[in-house]
């Protein structure tokens, strides 16, 4: 495998990892919103 191919493959992996990190950050943010909403509802009911 040539150096240019290695670099191209590494860039692809980096892009994939960046997309995964963004997805995980968005998912954590959405989970936090759901938890906060559930807590607010429980507080109003109680």
ZIGI-V373320 format. One line per field, one symbol per residue. phi: phi as a letter, one per 30 degrees, with the letter a starting at -180 (. if undefined). burial: 1 if it has 16 or more other ideal C-beta (glycine too) atoms within 10 Angstrom, else 0. Layout:
BEGIN
phi: ???
burial: ???
END
This chain:
BEGIN
phi: .ddddddddddddddddddddddddddddddddddddddddddddd
burial: 0000000000000000000000000000000000000000000000
END
